[in-house]
């Protein structure tokens, strides 16, 4: 089979039907009044660019690859049209046979699965459709009960879904729509064998949707093996952070990074800014150590990483969302799928080894039209990683030297700042408007895009691994 791709030019900010995005509302999509009511209750009127460009193609039945920065509404871009397309199957019958799985959404992480399930439940709450989420790390019993009761929309991580399939609890023979969310990560994290096993159980005559913030050429070629004549929608320059994120780099020696974080949060307090932030590290051990060290420095901190049980991760996330924790120290397990509206700040304690992961990390702030600060603390030994990030983003990041020390220090110079010179390094000028840094290799400056909706505060839900609309 030969796959063809229809490229949609979005550089003009105009949808493919020549209708300006600013004039499009959710009412223009022809969604059922029950769905429109749920959208209105969430406070949404104007779709984001990825929603405006994707929803018509999904409703028309096209296979689709959608690329946009994190925090721009990709989840609703597929959840809303899925609900519309399978609404004809909605039934008030209590019989499980009347509620087979019609739509399957696969995600790489538990956190992202819960986020998608919350969206599905919120938007389908006035219908008779049922949504559920299953993921590993928790007991299967409650999930089994929900699946046996019948659901139309299933959100799952691949491993746990295969567990339920093996137990004869989940049947995919009537799936009409398949979604791979964060598709690049799904195909790049060793999920391919599991994905193939799952896809082999789904009818060949289906609609397949792939959504992600980044698509490398290799991942595009691999992903297209699952799609038929797909439409590709890209609403912004690929491999770029959202324009609502202000990025600053500080050259700081590894030994001084913890003290730098403390100073950052103290300076934000003096400016009347929120101290709440997500701090990313590369290792589980380093994550736990930094969290404990920040606690000793008087900062309310918590850690989330792969060694934590699902229950521990849920409690920590709840505490962070409630404000009981100011600094959430995390490995990349939280880089995707963690959706906290109005997150003010992300700090990279260490640069990730993958440049793509840097984009996903800083995508936790500046979401859905809100502005945010992304700070990277970079040791001289991380210069290569910083170069890789700038190459991927096609721009130079704004490097601000510490107020004390050598003011001409650059990336080629080791800025080993002694603890005694860390008295008040930041002042928080990094968060004042500044002239954008020049682009790399003559790349054009990214166009600032305005997002038309601000989401309501989400509920966490699905704490025990099952999520069923009441």
N, C-alpha and C positions, 0 to 999 in steps of 0.2 A: 504494500500500500504506500502511495506517495502522499506525504503530508504537505500541504501548502499553508502559508501563513499570510494573513491579511494584516498588514501593518497600518496602524492608525496614527496619523500625524497629530500630536497634541501640543506641539510647540506654540500654536496660535491660541491655545486656551479655548478652542471651539470643538464641540462634540461633532461626531461624524455626520450628523444630520444637519450641520451648519447652524444649530441652535446654540446661542451663547450659553455657557454653563450658568452664568449669573441669573438667567431667566428660568432655569429648570427648577421645579419643585418635585417632591415625592408624588404629588397628585398627578403629575404628567406621565407617570409610568403606567397608569391604568391598573394599579394594585387594587385588590379587593378592599372595600370599605373597612372590613375588620382589621386588615393589616395596616391600612392608613391610620386607623384610630390608635393602634398600638404605637406606630411611629410618632404620631402627634403627642401621645402621652409621655414619650421619652424626650420630648422637647425638640424634635427634629423637624425642620421645614425644607431646608435646602440641602441637597445631596452634595457630598464631597466630589472632587473630580473623578476619582476611581469609581465611585458609585454611579455618577452620571453617565460615564462611558461604558461601564460593564453591564449594568442591570438590563438595558434594552437587548443586548446580545444574548444574555442568559435567558431572558424571557422568550427570545426568538428560537431558542433551542440550540444555539451554536456552542461548540467546544471553545474554551477560552483560556488563554494565559494572561493573567493580570499582574502587572508589576507597578508598585507604588511604594513610597517610603512608609515606614512603620508609623502608626498613629494617624493614618489618613482614611480610615474607614473601610478597609478591605473586607472585614467580617460581614458587615451589613451588605456589602456589594454582592455577596453570594447568598447570604441567609434570606434576605427579603425575596429575591426572585425564586428561590427554592420553595419557600412557603407558598408563594403564589402558584407555582407550577404543580405542586402536589395537593393543593387545597381541594381539588375535586375528589380526592380520596378520603377526606375528613369524614369521620363517623363518630357518632355519640354512643355507639354500641360498646358494651363492656367486653365483648368477645375478643380475645387476643387475635383471632383469625382475621378480624376486620382492621387490624392495625399492623400490617407487615412493614418491614423497613423499606422505605421508598427513597431516602436520601442518606448517603453515608459521607461523613466528613472525617478525614484522617489528619491528625496533627502530630508533630514530633514530641511535644511535651504535655505533661499533665496540666500545667498552668494555662497553656493555650487552649486545651480541650475544654477546660472549665469556662474560659472566657467566651468561646464560641457557643457553648451550651447556654450560657446566660442570655446571649443575644437571641438564640433560637427560642428560648422560653418567653422572653419579653415580647418578641414580635409575633408569636403565635398564640398568645394568651387568650385572645378573643375567638379563637377557632377551636375545633375539636381535634386538631393535630397534637401529637404527643412527641416530646423530645427527651432524649436521655444522653448521658455521657458515661463512658467507661474508660478507666485507665488503671494502670498497675500501681502497686505500692499500698493498696488497701484490700480489705477482705472482699471476696467476690460475691458473698451471699446476697447483699442488698442489690447489687447490680443484676444478679440472676433473677431476682424477684421482679425487678422493673422490666427486664427484657422479656420475661415470660408473660408479663401483662400486656405486651404489645406496644410498639412505638413506631412512628413514621420517620423521624429524623434521629439518626444515631451519630454522635460525635465520639471518636475513639482514638486512642493511641494503638499502633499496629499490634504490638505484642499482646496486650490485654484482649483486643478483639479476637486474635487467633485463639486465645485461651477459651473464650466463650464459643467460638465456632467449634473447637475441638470437643467442648462439652455439649454440643448440639443445642445450645441456647440461642445463638444468633444465626439467622438464615438470611443470606444476601441474594436469594434468587429473584427477588422482586425489586431490587434497587434500580432506580431510574436515573439518578444523578450521583456522581462521585466527585468529591472535592478533595484535592490535596492542598492543605493550607501550609504555608511556609514550605513550598514544594522543593526549593533548592536544598533546604536542610533535610527534608525527608529523604531525598535521593542521595545526600552526601554524608549521612550519618550511619550508613550501613543498613538502612531500612529496605533496600531494594529487594532482597529475597522475600521478606515479609510482605512487602507491597505486591510483589508478583503473585504470591500465594492468595492474597486477598482478591486481587483483580481477576484472577482466574475463576473466582466464585461468583463474579458479578456478570450479569447478561452483557453480551457484546454490544447490543443496541442500547447504549446509555449515553448520557451527556457527561462529559468530563471537564472539570474546571480546575485550573492550577493558579494559585495566588501566592505571591511572595514579594518581599521587598527587593530582592536581588535575583537576577538570573544570569549566570555566566553562560558563555556560548556552549560549553560542554553540557551543562545542565539543561539548556534549552533543547539541544539535540536529543538528549536522553528522554526528556519529558515528552517530547513530541511523539514518541513511540506509543504513548497512551492516548493520543488525541487524533481526531479526524478533521482535516481542513480547519485547524484552529484559528480563531481570531486572537491577535495579540494586542493588548491594550496597555500602553505605558503612559502614565499621566505626568511623569517628571523624568528628568535625566536619571538614568539608572545609576546605582551605586552611589547615591548622594543622600546626605542627611536632609531632613526637613528644613526649610528656610526659617522656621520658627525657633530653631535651636541655635544659640550663640555659642560658638566653640572657642575655647582658649586653651593653649598649651603652656605649662610652666615647667621649665627644666629644673628638676629637683633630684638630688641624690637619693638613692634607695633608702639610705639610713634616715633621711629627713622627711620621708613621705608621710609617715603617721603624724608627725608634728604639723606638717603642712595642712593636712586634713582638719586638724583641730583649729588651726588658725583660720582656715576657710570658713568653717562653721561659725566661729566667733565673729568674724568680720561680717558674715551674712546677718547675724543677729543685730549687730550695731547698725546695719543699714535698714533694719526692719524687714529683711527677707526671711523666708522660712528656712529653718535648719534642716528640714527633711530632705533626704537625698538617698540615692542608691549608689553604693560604692562597689565597683567591680574589681575582682581579683582573678588570678588565673588558676589557683589551686585550692582544693578543699581545705588543706591544712592552713594555708595562708589566710583564707577567708575566716576560719575560726579564730586564728591568732589575732588578726586585726580587729575583729569584733570585740574580743576580750580586752585588747589594749585600749580601744576607744572607750569602753565601759570604765576602765581605770582612770581615763582622762575626764570623766564626768559626762560623757555623751551616751545617751540612751541608744544602744546599738543591739542589733540582732543579726544572726547569720542564716543564710539559706544556701545549701549546696547539696550535692548528690548523696552524701552520706546521711542526710537528715531523712527521717521517715516522712511519709506524706502528712501524718498528723502533726508532726513538729513543724513542717513547712507551712501548713495551713494556719497554725496558731501564730507563727511569726508574721505571716502576711496579714492576718487579722489585726495584730498589734500594730503593725506598720500603718495599715490603712486607718486605724483609729487614732493614730498620733502617739500611742504609747511608746513607740520606737521612732527615733529620729533618723538614725542611719541604718539602712538595710545593706549589709555587706553580703555580696552575692558572687557566685561564679556564673558562668554563662548559662547555667540552668535557668536563670531568670531573665536572660537577655531577650528571649522571645516569648510572647504570650502573656507577659506580666503587664496588665493594662490598669494603670492608676491615673485617672484624669488629673490634670493640673500638677503633675509631678514637677517640682520646680528645678531640680538639679540632679545631674548624674556626674559622678567623679570616677575616672579611671585611675585606680591606684596603681595598676599595671596595664600596659597596653596588651591587647590580645594578640595571640600569635597569628590569627587570621584577620586580615583587614576587613573582610565582610562582617565579622563579629563586632568590630568597632562600630559599624553603622547601626547594627541592631542594638548594641548597648546604649548609644546615645539617643536612639529612637524611643527610649523609655520616657524622655522628656520632650517638651514641645509638641504634644499630641493634640489632635483635633482642634487646631487653631490657637491653643495656648502657647505662650512662649516659655522657653526653658534655657538653662545654662548647662553646658557640657564642658567639664574641666578634665584635662589630661595631665597627670603628673608623670613626667618623662625623665628617666635617668639617661645619661649619655650612652649607656650600653644598649638602650632601646631605640637608638637612632634609625637602625634599619627598619624596625617595625613602623616607626613614624613615617619613614619614606614610603613604605608600601601602602600605608593608609592614604597618604597624599596622592600617590599615583592612582589608586583606585578611585578616589573622589575627584581627581583632576583639579586639584586646587591646593594651595598652600594654607596650612592652618596658622592662625594668629598666635605667634609665640611671644609671651610677655615675660621678660626677665624679672626676677625678684627685686624688690626695691633696694635691698641691701646686697652687697656683693658686687661683682663686676658687671656694670650695666651693659657692656658690649658682649656679654657671653652669648654664644650661639650654639647651635646643635653640634658644631664641630669642636666645641670647647667643653670640657667637663666642668659642670657647675657644682662642685662639691661644697655645699654650704654647711658650715658647722652649726651645731645646735644653738650656740650662743648668738648667732646672727639671724635667728628665726624669730626675732622679737615681734614683728608685726609686718609680715611680708606682703600682704595682698591689698589691703585698703578697699578693695572691691571695685576698682576701676575696670576690671575685665567685664563688668556687667553694665557699663555705660555704652551708648552707641559709638561705634568706631567705623572707620573706613574699611571695607572688605579687603582681605588680602588678595593679591593678584593671582590669577588662575595659572595653573601649570600647563606648559606646552601650548600656550595661547588659547586654552579652552575658554569658552564664553562663561560669564558669570551666570549662575542659575537664576531663572526668573522667580521672583517671589510670588507664591501662590497663596491666596486667601482661602481658608477653609470656612465654610458657611455654617457649621453646626458645632455646638459644644455639648457633649454628652452629659447626661445626668450621672450622678455617682452610682456606680454599679454595686450590686450586692455580690458577695463572694459565691455563695451557693455551692452545691455539689461537694459539701465538706466530707461526706462519707463515700464519695465515689459514685453516687447515683444522683441524677438530676431529672426530675419529672415534673412537668407542668401540672400545677394544681387546678 
